[in-house]
Amino acid sequence: MKIRIGRISIHSQKTSSGETYQLRWSINRKQYKLTINEESIARQIALNISRDLNAGIYNPVACYDPKKAVEKARLDERYKSLVFLWFEWKKLDHEYSAASLRVHKRIETVLSTIHHEHLNLGNAHGFLEAYRMLGYSDGTVKRDLNDIVACVNYWCKLGKVAHNPYPAIKSQLTPKKHNNKGRFTANERAIIIQSLGVNAYRDLVQFLFMTGLRPEEAIPLTWGDINFKKGLMQINKTYSKGDLRHNTKQGKKGKIVHRAYRLDKSQTDFLLRPSWEESALNEIDNALVFPSPKGTYINWGNFNKRIWKPLLTDLVALNKIRKYLKPYCMRHTAITNMIKRGDRINVIAAQVGTSIEMITKTYLISNDWWIDDDTGLDLSSYSDYISEYSK
């Protein structure tokens, strides 16, 4: 006998001890089986499995095996609550960045708001829906789930929790893709810099256009990081959302990655302007190259929201620039200009802290990159140099 319930097929088999019922299903072409002794129980389990699969929840076979129900029931009831798991995990000796602590604060606000029935590990799907109902975007939920998954994984490794249901629900999230690709022309760069007026933000923006550094790498630069005699600038820290890290984006936990950026003449001349020359030549180690008006680290989020976005929106409305682009496109612009002037791609990658593959996939795939809007010339022939300059 063969019965089909949703995505599950049930096959009856006669054995010496009686009739059994084997449930069969597949996920991503991988076959799964579970044998049950009673038909009514087999039908109910098949219904549960099919419902979970339709919801995108892929639990291990053991989660549906009634033989292991007694074993699972022995687990401490407290460990079925995400609230308990989270706050016990937070008691452990962890080192968190300022950004992570902000995420944790948001998670704890959610845990205190969502109804307790959605905080049971067996109701991960309800947890996701409740999270969304609070108004958080899928991108935010996905970021928060990374830490929730890490928390529950810890208890799984200790044997306190049988299964972590949260990685499965991440597949149901569809974060918005932010398109940061685009470049500014030489004329647009000049208009933006001039429109910023004379202040610390203008200096930083001009430097980002020149170097292709990430904002979080340029903001914490000090004069002690720059050796004018050797023409080298050390990129050895980042500052983002109030968190100063003595590492770069390429560095991971337990791995420190610094790099040296070779300054060209225009960049050196910019840093040695008369207004900066005394600080630059004296190399006051702890003095910021680009301090905020208050003399501290520039808050890039505030700059983006209060200065960059309103300014560029106005410039687009006045037809002074073609379209609105995010600040990160200053990096795209600088790297594209380096390619256009004939710099080797492997050298560019080392300078700006990225890979050759990222440069070729990001900067050499769109015709938009190769139309010079100031001259109208098609510069697409530069893509012919990929193989030569990446050697």
C-alpha positions in Angstrom: 0.0 0.0 0.0 1.2 3.5 -0.8 -0.3 6.7 0.5 0.7 10.3 -0.4 0.2 13.1 2.0 1.5 16.4 0.6 5.1 15.9 -0.2 5.4 12.7 1.9 4.8 9.2 0.6 3.9 6.4 3.1 4.8 2.8 2.1 3.4 -0.1 4.2 5.7 -3.0 4.8 4.9 -6.4 6.4 7.5 -7.7 8.9 7.6 -10.6 11.3 6.5 -8.4 14.1 3.6 -6.9 12.2 3.0 -4.1 9.7 5.1 -0.9 9.6 4.8 2.3 7.7 7.8 4.0 6.0 7.7 7.7 5.3 9.8 8.9 2.4 10.5 12.4 1.2 13.3 14.4 -0.4 15.0 17.8 0.1 17.3 19.1 -2.6 17.5 15.6 -4.2 18.5 14.0 -0.9 16.2 11.2 0.3 15.0 10.8 3.8 13.1 7.9 5.5 11.4 7.3 8.8 9.7 4.1 9.9 6.6 4.2 12.1 4.7 1.3 13.7 1.1 2.7 13.6 -0.7 4.0 10.5 -2.6 6.8 12.3 0.7 8.1 13.8 2.4 7.8 10.4 -0.3 9.9 8.8 0.0 12.6 11.4 3.8 12.7 11.2 3.6 12.9 7.4 1.2 15.8 7.7 3.6 17.6 10.1 6.6 17.0 7.9 4.8 18.2 4.8 3.6 21.4 6.5 7.1 22.2 7.7 8.6 21.6 4.2 6.0 23.9 2.7 7.0 26.6 5.2 10.7 26.1 4.3 11.5 24.5 7.7 13.9 21.5 7.2 14.1 19.7 10.6 16.3 16.5 11.0 14.5 13.2 10.8 15.0 12.7 14.5 12.7 15.6 15.3 9.8 13.5 13.9 10.7 10.1 15.4 8.3 9.2 18.3 10.9 6.8 19.6 13.1 9.7 20.5 10.2 11.7 22.0 11.0 10.4 25.5 14.6 11.3 25.2 13.7 14.8 24.0 11.2 15.2 26.8 14.0 14.8 29.3 15.7 18.0 28.2 15.3 20.8 30.7 12.1 22.6 29.8 13.9 25.9 30.3 16.1 25.2 27.3 13.0 25.3 25.0 12.6 29.0 25.6 14.7 31.4 23.4 14.5 34.0 26.1 16.2 31.7 28.6 18.8 30.6 26.1 19.6 34.1 25.1 20.1 35.6 28.5 22.1 32.6 29.7 24.3 32.9 26.6 24.8 36.6 27.3 26.2 35.7 30.8 29.1 34.0 29.1 32.5 35.7 28.7 32.2 37.3 25.3 33.8 40.3 23.8 31.3 42.3 21.7 31.8 45.3 19.5 29.7 48.4 20.0 27.8 47.5 16.8 27.0 44.0 18.2 25.8 45.4 21.5 23.4 47.6 19.6 22.1 44.5 17.8 21.7 42.7 21.1 19.8 45.6 22.6 17.3 45.4 19.7 17.0 41.6 20.0 16.3 41.9 23.7 13.6 44.5 23.0 12.0 42.0 20.5 12.2 39.2 23.1 10.4 41.3 25.7 7.7 42.3 23.2 6.8 39.1 21.3 4.3 36.8 22.9 5.8 33.9 24.8 4.3 31.2 22.5 6.4 32.5 19.6 9.6 32.3 21.7 9.4 28.5 22.0 12.0 26.7 19.9 9.3 24.6 18.4 7.5 27.7 16.9 10.3 29.3 14.9 8.0 30.1 12.0 5.7 32.0 14.4 8.7 33.8 15.8 9.6 35.0 12.3 6.1 36.3 11.6 5.9 38.0 15.0 9.3 39.6 14.3 8.1 41.0 11.0 4.9 42.3 12.6 7.0 44.6 14.8 7.9 46.5 11.6 11.5 45.3 11.1 12.7 44.8 7.6 13.9 41.4 6.4 17.4 42.8 6.3 17.3 43.7 10.0 15.7 40.4 11.0 18.4 38.5 9.0 21.1 40.4 10.8 19.6 39.7 14.2 19.1 36.0 13.4 22.8 35.6 12.9 23.4 36.2 16.6 20.3 34.2 17.6 21.6 31.2 15.5 25.0 31.5 17.2 23.3 31.5 20.6 21.2 28.4 20.0 24.1 26.6 18.3 26.1 27.0 21.5 23.5 25.2 23.5 23.2 22.5 20.8 26.9 21.8 21.1 26.4 21.3 24.9 23.6 18.9 24.3 21.0 21.1 26.0 19.0 21.7 22.8 18.3 18.9 20.3 18.0 21.1 17.2 18.5 24.7 16.1 15.4 25.7 14.0 16.5 29.3 13.2 18.9 28.7 10.3 16.0 27.3 8.3 13.8 30.3 8.6 16.5 32.6 7.3 15.8 31.2 3.8 12.4 32.8 4.0 13.8 36.3 4.3 14.2 38.5 1.3 16.4 41.5 2.3 16.4 44.5 -0.1 19.4 44.6 -2.3 21.1 48.0 -2.2 22.6 48.9 -5.5 25.7 50.9 -4.7 27.2 50.6 -8.2 27.8 53.8 -10.1 30.5 56.4 -10.6 30.8 60.2 -10.6 32.3 62.0 -13.5 35.2 64.5 -13.0 32.7 67.4 -13.4 30.3 65.9 -10.8 33.1 65.3 -8.3 34.1 69.0 -8.6 30.5 70.1 -8.1 30.0 68.0 -5.0 33.3 69.0 -3.4 32.6 72.7 -4.1 29.0 72.4 -2.8 30.2 71.0 0.5 31.9 74.3 1.4 35.1 74.6 3.5 35.0 72.1 6.4 36.3 68.8 7.6 33.7 66.9 5.6 34.8 68.4 2.4 38.4 67.4 3.0 37.4 63.8 3.8 35.2 63.6 0.7 37.9 64.9 -1.5 40.4 62.4 -0.1 38.0 59.5 -0.6 37.5 60.5 -4.2 41.3 60.5 -4.6 42.3 57.3 -2.8 39.3 54.9 -3.0 39.6 54.1 0.7 36.5 53.0 2.6 35.1 55.7 4.8 35.6 53.6 7.9 39.3 53.4 7.0 39.9 57.1 6.3 38.0 58.5 9.3 40.4 57.1 12.0 43.6 58.0 10.1 46.1 59.9 12.2 49.1 61.9 11.1 51.3 59.2 12.7 49.9 56.7 10.1 51.5 58.7 7.3 55.2 58.5 6.5 55.9 61.3 4.0 59.5 60.4 3.5 58.6 56.9 2.2 55.3 58.0 0.7 53.4 55.4 2.6 50.1 55.5 4.5 49.3 52.7 7.0 45.7 51.4 6.9 45.5 49.7 10.3 42.2 50.5 11.9 38.5 51.2 11.1 35.9 53.3 12.8 32.2 52.6 12.3 29.1 53.3 14.3 31.1 54.3 17.4 33.4 51.2 17.3 37.1 51.6 16.8 38.8 48.4 15.6 42.6 48.0 15.2 42.0 45.9 12.2 40.8 46.3 8.6 37.8 44.8 6.8 40.0 41.9 5.6 40.9 41.0 9.2 38.7 38.6 11.0 38.4 37.5 14.6 41.8 36.4 15.7 43.4 37.6 12.5 44.9 41.1 12.2 45.3 42.4 8.7 47.0 45.8 8.0 48.1 47.2 4.7 50.3 50.0 3.3 48.9 52.5 0.8 51.4 54.2 -1.5 50.6 57.8 -1.9 51.0 59.5 -5.3 52.1 63.1 -5.8 48.6 64.5 -5.9 47.6 62.8 -2.7 50.8 63.9 -1.0 50.3 67.5 -2.1 46.8 67.4 -0.8 47.9 66.2 2.7 50.8 68.8 2.7 48.6 71.8 2.0 49.7 75.0 3.9 46.9 74.7 6.4 47.9 71.1 7.3 51.6 71.2 6.7 52.7 71.8 10.3 50.6 68.9 11.7 51.6 66.7 8.8 55.3 67.2 9.0 55.4 67.0 12.7 53.5 63.7 12.5 51.5 64.3 15.7 50.8 60.6 16.1 47.3 60.8 17.8 45.9 63.8 15.9 43.2 62.8 13.5 43.7 63.8 9.8 40.0 64.3 9.4 38.4 65.3 12.7 34.8 66.2 13.1 33.9 69.9 13.9 34.1 68.8 17.5 37.5 67.3 17.1 36.4 63.7 17.4 35.7 60.9 14.9 33.4 61.8 12.1 30.0 60.1 12.4 29.6 58.8 8.9 25.9 57.8 9.4 25.1 61.4 10.4 27.1 62.8 7.5 25.3 60.5 5.0 21.8 61.4 6.4 22.2 65.1 7.2 24.7 66.3 4.6 25.3 63.9 1.7 21.7 62.8 0.9 20.1 66.3 1.0 23.0 67.8 -1.0 23.0 65.3 -3.8 19.2 65.2 -3.9 19.3 69.0 -4.5 22.1 68.7 -7.1 20.1 66.1 -9.1 17.0 68.4 -9.0 19.1 71.2 -10.3 20.5 69.0 -13.1 24.0 69.5 -11.9 24.6 65.8 -11.5 23.0 62.9 -13.4 21.6 60.8 -10.6 21.8 60.2 -6.8 24.5 57.8 -5.8 25.5 56.7 -2.3 28.7 57.9 -0.6 30.3 54.5 -1.2 30.4 55.3 -4.9 33.3 57.6 -4.2 35.3 54.4 -3.8 33.9 53.0 -7.0 34.8 56.2 -8.8 38.4 56.2 -7.5 39.0 52.6 -8.5 37.5 53.1 -11.9 39.8 56.1 -12.5 42.8 54.0 -11.4 41.9 51.4 -14.0 41.4 54.1 -16.7 44.8 55.6 -16.2 46.4 52.2 -16.6 47.3 51.1 -13.1 47.7 47.3 -12.8 44.6 45.7 -11.3 46.7 43.6 -8.8 48.3 46.8 -7.5 44.9 48.6 -7.2 43.5 45.6 -5.3 46.4 45.7 -2.8 46.1 49.5 -2.4 42.3 49.6 -1.7 42.1 46.3 0.2 40.0 44.1 -2.2 40.5 41.2 -4.6 41.3 41.2 -8.3 38.1 39.2 -8.8 36.0 41.8 -7.1 37.5 44.6 -9.3 36.9 42.7 -12.5 33.4 41.7 -11.5 32.3 45.0 -10.1 34.1 47.7 -12.2 34.4 46.1 -15.7 31.0 44.7 -16.4 28.8 47.7 -17.2 29.0 50.0 -20.2 28.0 52.8 -17.8 31.4 52.7 -16.3 33.1 53.3 -19.6 31.1 56.3 -21.0 32.9 59.4 -20.0 30.1 61.9 -19.5 32.4 64.9 -19.6 33.8 64.1 -23.1 31.2 61.6 -24.4 33.9 59.1 -25.3 33.4 55.4 -25.1 36.2 54.0 -22.9 35.0 50.3 -23.1 38.3 49.3 -24.7 39.9 49.6 -21.3 38.3 46.2 -20.5 40.8 44.7 -22.9 43.5 45.3 -20.4 42.0 43.0 -17.7 44.2 40.0 -18.4 47.3 42.1 -18.9 47.0 44.3 -15.8 45.9 41.5 -13.5 49.1 39.6 -14.0 
